[in-house]
Amino acid sequence: KSNTHEFQAETRQLLDIVARSLYSDREVFIREIISNASDALEKLRHLQVTGAKIIDEELPLEIRISDTGIGMTKEEMMENLGTIARSGSKAFMQQLDGSGGSSIASNIIGQFGVGFYSTFMVAGTVEVYSRSALKDSPSYRWISDGTGKYDIAEAEGVQRGTKIVIRLKDDAEEFSANAVVGELIKKYSNFVGCPIYLDGECVNTVQALWTKRPKDISDQEHEDFYRFISGGYDSPLYKFQYTTDAPLSIQSIFYVPDDIPDMFSMGISRMDPGVSLFSRRVLIQPKCKEILPEWLRFLKGVVDSEDIPLNLSRELLQDSALIRKLSNVLTSRILRFFADEAKRVRKKPEDIAKLFSFESSYEKPGKLTNLAAYVDRMPSGRKHIYYLCVPNREAAESSPYYEALKRKNIEILYCYHTHDDIVMGSIYQFKDKHIISAENFKGDEAVDVSDEKKAEDKETDTETSAGDKLTEEDESLLINWIKTTLGEKKVTDVKTTDNLSSHPAMISVPDMALVKRILKTTQINIPRSEFIKATLEINPRQVHKIMHQLAKLQGENPELASLVIEQVYENAMITAGLGEDPRPMVKRLNEIFSKML
């Protein structure tokens, strides 16, 4: 026989709020019903520990959007499902207070008694079939459309535990797809303390490592877990696990990624946080901004705390002072970990630098060398080790900065990795030889006779007539005209250089690698050219006729000459890796073509 019960008027209004306004995303109903199922299993474990007689003892403890947990009697159905904001789990924990059941209580998720009603965000009708685990308990079916009434009737063929049948609304059909439900389970509930099955397959195969003792976790488990939470394929450089009960209950695990692609290309402030916030193994906030300061956003990991003050929807943090305290505790522990690691490793940068390998201008493509071999090849009097950060060898050998060292037959190491400029800048020196970028070559290196002979042999074919230069007067007039035309906002100085052969000009700044790094990681509020404060170095030799022609063109056709020197400047900026918006350049090229054709 079915008994119809009516929600009270206040309850109907509250139910409407829960179904329509409480949660920011309706997909969280999956999280809520799995959390309820997990609590049911924990309560059953408690009964088993206390020696209570239960039915279907052979059933495994698992969730299949039905669970084999403690189930409900008719009275419990009316209390827990017919009364909003009455949490059966919270009442259960209160019963455990002082009874020695703290280990079980720590695994209970529910607090507010509203999670079940989130199903009405997607459901036209919800049916709940349940059978209490207590001996001789009958089975019941609870059904409601969430509008004002619910029916309870006895049911047949129900095993121990609870099963929920959700009849989806037309606009919620996506939740009938296994792939969608599976991803939501992994997102929100992957780490609950029992297996979750979807069509016979266990979905949550990755364990909550932060709940295990560090010595019980293998390197492979760390690698699998790191890849699961980071969505990457690399392995972590460092791992750090921190657990405490005071001043807050915290279980956490952090990883330092092997590769941090966004940190220097986007800037730390624009990176997504890498640490997610959990409470009792259930996701509360992915990529939580409040847990760690911005400058630790490169870390990946999980923070789980049952002391986190949550709002009713378990989506927002309420007590800002407590969250700041949590953040301060974690930040100090992470910094202490880094300090301890630095003391433990105690390796000089030079010791690490011995392990690096590079392609070299002295070696064939694909063949690698190292810093020690570079130093061994250096002639007497040579002061610096030179490197060039480029995407590939072709880009290196077409660079104007390569030309300068090529003319003196000075070896260059090619660095292809995104962050090599940071690494090389940090090492600074190797075997008393300073490591500097080829972009900062000053032309003051000592060159022995054999180097000069090799350089001359290489350039014989291309620079037979390289001796002709502009006269000092023409050179001075050209430099002054270029300064005036480009203006101080683009160049701080213009000068000639003997380091170029195939390029008409190049850009130089005091520390090119540092400038590039700042441009990548910092938002500049002034035009890039003003920030860079570049020097334009021009090639005055006859072998490159552009400057010779410009010296004439500035008097004959000043408008075209101005367009050409602007383009020479833009080309130099692009070649240096300092180019910005290409659209003005395209417009300028079209103007040049129209005046020349």
N, C-alpha and C positions, 0 to 999 in steps of 0.2 A: 504494500500500500504506500502511495506517495503522499507525503506531507508537504504542503506549500507554506512557506514562511515569507514574510515581507520585511524588507529592510526598513528601518526607521527613516523618517524624513531626513534627519541630519546625516544618517549613514548614506542615503542615496546621493545627497549633495557631495559628500566626501568621496564616494565612489566615482562620481562624475569628474571631480578634480583629479583623482588619481589617474583615471583613464585618459584624460584630455590634457592636463597641464603639468603634472608633477615631474614627468621625465622629459628630458630634452630630445631623446631619440627612442623611438618605440622598439628598436631591436633589443633593448635591454631586458625585455620580458624573458628572453632566453636565459640571461644571467640570473634573473630572479627565481624562476621555477627550478633551475638547477641548484641554486643555493638552498632553496627549500628542501629539495630532494637530498642534498648533502647533509643538511641538519637532521633529516629523518633517519639517515643511516647512522649518524653519530649518536642519536638518542637510542637506537637499537643496540649499538655497541655497549652503551651504558647498561641497558637491561641485561645483556649477556654477561657483563662483568659482575653485576650484582646477583647473578644466578637465577633470574626470573625465568619462568617457563614460557617459551614463545613457540609460535607455530611456524611451520615450514623452515625448520632449522637448517635444512640442507641448501637453501637458496643463497647464492653468493650476494655479497653486498655490492650493488652496482646501480647505475642510473641508465635508463633507456627512455627518457622523458616519461618514464614510469620509474619508480624506485622500489627496492625491496627492503625499505626501511621500516620504521615503527608503525606506520599506518595511523588511521584515526577511527575512533568510535563515532557513533551518531552524535553524541554530545560534543565531542571534540570538533566534529565538522561544523556544528552550529556555532561553537565558540570561536573557532579559528577562521572559518570561511564566512560565517554570517555576521561577524563583528570586525569591522575595519579598524586597523591600528591596535589590534590586540595581537601581540606576538607570542605564539606558542613557544618559540625558541627562547625568547627572553624569559618567559615564565619558567621554562625548564632550567635555564642557567641560575635563576634565583633559587630554585629548589636545590641545586647543587652546592650553593654557597655554604661553606662550613661542613660539607659532607665528604670532602676529599676527592671531589670529581673535577678539579681544576684542569687537569690535562684534557679531559673530554670537553669541558666548557670552552677551552681556548680554540677548539675547532668549530664551534657553533657560529654561524654567519649571521642569522637573522636578528634584527633589533627592533624594527618598527611595526611589523605586522601589516605592511601595505604591498609588499612585493608581489604576492599572488595576483593582486588586482591589476597589475600591469598587463596581464594577458588580455584584458578588455580593450587595450589599445589596438589590438589586431584581430580580436575574436568577435564574431557575432554571437556565439554561444560557447560556453565552457562547461565541460563535464568532468567531474572528479570521481574516480572510482577508488575506494580505499577499504582496506581491512586491517584492523588493529593487530599487532603482533601478539597481543595477550591471548592466552588459550581460550578457545570456544567463542571468540569474537565473530559476530556476523559481518557481512560485507555491505557497503552502502554506496549509492550513487548520489552525488550532489550535482545539480545543474542550474545554470542561470544565464540570462542574456545580459546581465549587468544593469538592467533598467529599474528594478524595484523589487523583484521577487526571486526566490530560489526554492527548488524542490529537493527533498531528500527522500530516498526510497531504498529499501533493501535491494541488493544486487546479487546475482549468481556468478560463479566462476571467477571470482577475484582472488588473486594470491595476496600474500602478505605485502603490505606497502601501499603505495599510492600511484595511480595512473591518471594523467590529465589528457583529455581529448579537447583540442582547440579547433573549432570550426571557423576558419579564417574569413574575414571580410573580403569583399571583392578587391579592395585596394591593397590587400596584404598578401596576395598570392605568392609573392617572392619567397615568403617564409615556408612554403611547402617544398622548396627545392633543397635536396640533401646538401648540395655544395654550399648554399647560403647558410644553412643551419650549422654545418660543420665548421665553417670559418668563424661564426659567431661564438661557438663553443670554445674554439681555440683562443679567440680574442679575449673573452671574458672569464671563462671558467675552466681553462685548461689544467689548472693546478689544484682543483678541489681534491680532497683526500680519498677519492674512490674512482674507479673506472667509469667512463661515460661511453655508452654504445650508441651508434647510429647505424641502423640497418645491419646489425650483427658485427660491426667493425668498431674497435675501440678507437675513439677520437683523441683522447688526451694521453698520449704516450710519453710526453716529456715531463719529467718529475720536477717538483718545486725544490730545486737544489738548495735554496736559501734556508730551508727547514732542516737540512741534514748537517751533520758535523763535517767540518772541512776535511778531516782525515778519511772520511767515508766516501768522498767524491773523487772519481778518477779523472784523469786529464781528458779522456774521451767524453765523459759526461759534461765536463766544463765546456768543451768545444761544441758539443751538440746543443747545449743549453744557450750558449752565447749566440750561436747562429740562429736559434729559434727566436730569441728576443730581439736580435739586431736585424734579422732579415738579410744578413750578408753571408758571404762564403769564406771570409778570412778567418784566421785564428787570433785569439786575444794575446796581446803582448804580456799583460799582467792581469791577475785576478785577485780580488780582495773581498773577504767575507767578514761581516761584522754583525754580532748578535749581542743584545743586552736587554736587561729588564729594568734598568734604572739609568737615568731619570725617566725614560720612556721605554715601553716595550717595542723593540726594534729587531727585525730579522732582515738582513740585506745582503746583497751580493753585487759586486761591481766589476766591470771589465774595461781595460784600456784597449781599444781596437788596434789592430796591426796597421790599418790604413784609415786615415781620417780625410776622405776626399773633400768634404764640405768646409772643413775648418779654415783653410786658408784661401779657398777659391771664393767662398761666400762671406767669410767673416764669422767669428764666433757668435756675435749677437743675432745673426740671422740663421743659425743652426737650430734645428728642432732639438729639444732636450732628449737625451737618450735613456733616461731612467723613468720607469713606470711605477705608479703607486698602487699597492694592493692592500687589502684588509682581510685577514683570515683567508689568504690564498685567492681571493676574488679581485679582479681588476676594478679599481675605482677610477683612476685617471691614467690613460696612456700618455707618455711624453709629458710628465708633470713638470710644470715650470717652477713650482714653489719649493721643490725638495732640495735642489742644489743651485748654487749661483751660476750665472751665465757662463763664467769662465771654466766651469766644469761640465759644460754641455756635451763635450766629446765622449764622456763616459757612457757606457751602456750598463744597464742593470735593473734591479728590482728592489724596492723598499716595501716591506710589509709590516704594518703596525696595527695592533688591535686598539691602540689608544687614539687613533686618528678620529677627530670629531667630524662626523659626516652629517649632512643634512638628510631630510627624509628620503630623498631619491637616491642617496648614497653616491651622488655624482659630484657634489661640491664640498669643499672644506670650510668648516665654520669658524673654528677658533684660530685666528691668525697668529696669536701669540704662541700657541702650542706648535703650530706649523713652523714658525721661525725657530723655536727651540729645537725641533726635530732637524731642521736644516743645519743649524749651528753644530749640533752633535755630529751629524754625518760628515759635514765639511771638515771639521777638526780631525776626525778619525781618518778621513781620506788623505789629508795633508800629512798626518803622522805616518801613514802607510808609505807615501811617496818618499818622505824623509828617511824612513827605515830602509827602504829599497836602495836609496842612493848610498847609504852607509854600507849596506851589504854588498852591493856590486863593486863599489870602489874602483871603477875602471876609468882611466884617463881617456879623453876623446881620441887620442892618438892610437890607443890600443884597439878601439873600435874601428878606427879608420883603416887599420890594416886589413880588415875584412872586406872593404869595398872594392868593387871592380867596375871598370869603365871601358868603353871604346875610346880609341885614341887617334889623333891625326897622324901618329907615327905607325899605326898598325892597319892592317887590312880590315874592311868592314866585317863585323861579326866576331873578330878576335878581341878578347878582353885583356886588359892589363890592370895594374894596381898602383897605388901611390909609391910603394917602395921601389918598384921597377922604374917608375917615372923619375924618382930622385937619382937612381943609379945611372940613368941616361943623361942627366943634366951635366952640361959642361961646367968647368970651373968658373966661378964668378956669377953664375945664375942665381937669382935671389928668390924667385917666386914659382909656385906651381899654378898653372892656369887651367881653368875649366870654363865650359860654356854650356848653359842650360838651354836645351833646345828639344823639340819633339822628336827629331830624328837626325841622322847623319847628313842627309841632303840639305836640311835647313842650316846645319852648322857650317857646311862648306860653302854655302852661298851667302853667309853672313858677312857684313863689313867688318865685324869685330874679329872674325877669323883671318881676314886678309892681313890685318896689321901684324899678327904673329907669324903668319905664313911667310911674309916677306923676310923675316929674320930666322925662319926655320925653327920657331919655338913650338914645342909640343903642347897640344891642347887636349884635355880630357873632355869627352862628350857626356853630359849628364841628361838622361832622358826622363827621369822620374819627376813627378809633379813637385815634390818637396825637396829635391836635391839642393836647391839654392839655400834652403834653411839649414840643411845638414852640413853643407860645405862651409857656410858662414859660421856655423857653430864650432866646427873643428878648428878653423882659423889657421893652424899651422901643422906641418908634419916634418919631423926630422929637421927642425929649425928653418924650414922653408915656408914662407907665408903662402897661404892658399887664397888666390883672388880670382875674380871673374875676368875673363878676357875682355868684357865690356869696360873694365877699368884699367886696361893696359895703358901705361904712360909712355911707352917707347923708350924707357930708360934701362932696359935689360942689357947686360953684357953679352956680346956675341963673339964667339971665337972665329978664327979664320975658316975653319971647315964649315961652320954654319953659314957664313957669308957666301962661300962658294956654292953650297947647296941651294941657297935662296936665289943666287944669280942664275944658276942653271934652270931652276923652275920658272923664272920670269923672263928668260931670254926671248921666248916666242911671243909673249904678249906685251912686252914693254921695250921694244927696240928703240922707240922714239920717246922714251919717258923723260928725257932730260929737259924738254922744253917746258918752261913754266911761264905764268903771267909775270910781267914786269912788276917790280915793287909798287910802282905807282898805280898800275891797273888793279893789282891785288888789293891795295888799300882802298881804292875807289869802290871796288866790288863789295868788299866787306862792309864798308859804311852804308852802301845802298841796301844790302841785305838786312842789316840791323834796322834801318829805317823802315823798310818794307814789311818785315815780319813784326817788328815792334817788341818792346820789352816784355809784354805779357807772354810771348812765345819763346823768346830766346834771351838769355842774359848776356851771351857773348857769341861772336862769330869769329872763327880763326881757321887758318889753313892747317893741313896735316899731311905728312908724308907717309902715313900708314895705309892709305887707300890706293887701290889700283883700278878695280872694275866698278866701284861705286862712286857717284859724284859727291856724296856727303854722308855723314853719320851723326847721331846724337850722342853726346856724352854728358853724364852727371856724376857727381862725386862718388856715389855708391848706388850703382844701377840695381843690384839685387835687392837692396833694402827698399828703394823706391818702388820697385815692382811689388814687393811683398806688402807694403803699406797700401798701395792702390787696390790690391786684392782683398785686403781684410778690413779696410776703413772706408767709411762713407765720406768722400771729399765734397765739400760744399762750395768750392770755387772751381773754375775751369781747370782741367787736368794740366794744361800747359803752364798755367800760373803756378801750380803746386810743384811741378817738376823742376822748373828753373834750369832749363837745358842749355847746353852750349852746342851750336851747330858747327861741326868741323867739315870744311869743304876740301875737295880734291882739286888743287890748282894746276895739275900737270896736264900736258897736252894729250897724254894718252886717253884722258877723259875730257871730251870736248864741251861738255855742257857748261862748265864754268867759263871757258873761253868764249863760248857763244853768248852766254849771259852778259859778260863784260861788254860785248858789242850791242846786244839787244836792248839793254836798259836805256841806251840813248836813242836807238832807232825805233823801237816799239815798246815803250815803257809799260803799257797795259798788258801786253802778252808776256813781257819779262816778269812782271809781278805775279801773274798766274803761274808761270813756270817755277819760280822760286818757292811759292806757296806749296806747289806740288812736290818739289824736291824735299821740302821740310816735312810734309805729310808722309812721304815715302820713307824718310829716315826714322820718323816716329814709329811707323808700322813695323819696319825692320827691327827696331829696338824692342818691340813688344809693348810699346806705350801708346799705340793708336787708340782712338776712342770712337766717335761717331763717323762712319764712312760716307754718310750722305752728302756733306758739303764737298768732299773730294770728288764724288761722281759728277756733281754739278760743275765743278771746276774743270775736270777733264773734258767735259762736253764743250765748255767755253774755249778751251785750248784747241780742240779739234776744229771748231767752227772758224777760229782765226787763222789756223794754219792751212786749211783745205780750201 
